[in-house]
């Protein structure tokens, strides 16, 4: 993965976060099938979404650390 590549979509409420700038407000489509996991309870879907958000924040922090070390372009 290129260090400049961004994980997520262009929606301001993207589950992976938004890098700023222009965005859409139509809803995040990164995990569109999340609501169709019929075997998951609502609480399990919320827990999965929260875990994805936590990983996205860790990803952002690691990218920032890499850039500060001169590894990002």
DAVEN-V719614 format. One record per residue. RES is the residue in one letter. OMEGA is omega in whole degrees, 0 to 359 (none if undefined). D_FIRST is the distance of its C-alpha to the first C-alpha in whole Angstrom. Layout:
[[RES | OMEGA | D_FIRST] [RES | OMEGA | D_FIRST]]
//
This chain:
[[X | 176 | 0] [X | 182 | 4] [X | 178 | 6] [X | 180 | 8] [X | 183 | 7] [X | 178 | 9] [X | 179 | 10] [X | 180 | 13] [X | 184 | 16] [X | 181 | 19] [X | 180 | 21] [X | 179 | 23] [X | 182 | 23] [X | 181 | 20] [X | 180 | 19] [X | 183 | 16] [X | 180 | 18] [X | 184 | 18] [X | 179 | 17] [X | 181 | 20] [X | 181 | 22] [X | 179 | 23] [X | 177 | 23] [X | 179 | 25] [X | 185 | 27] [X | 181 | 27] [X | 180 | 25] [X | 179 | 22] [X | 181 | 21] [X | 179 | 18] [X | 185 | 20] [X | 183 | 23] [X | 182 | 24] [X | 182 | 25] [X | 181 | 28] [X | 176 | 29] [X | 186 | 29] [X | 181 | 32] [X | 180 | 33] [X | 174 | 31] [X | 178 | 34] [X | 180 | 33] [X | 178 | 32] [X | 177 | 30] [X | 178 | 28] [X | 179 | 28] [X | 178 | 27] [X | 179 | 24] [X | 179 | 23] [X | 178 | 24] [X | 177 | 22] [X | 179 | 19] [X | 179 | 20] [X | 178 | 20] [X | 178 | 16] [X | 178 | 15] [X | 177 | 17] [X | 178 | 16] [X | 180 | 12] [X | 181 | 14] [X | 179 | 16] [X | 177 | 14] [X | 179 | 12] [X | 178 | 15] [X | 178 | 16] [X | 179 | 13] [X | 181 | 14] [X | 178 | 18] [X | 178 | 18] [X | 181 | 17] [X | 178 | 13] [X | 181 | 12] [X | none | 12]]
//
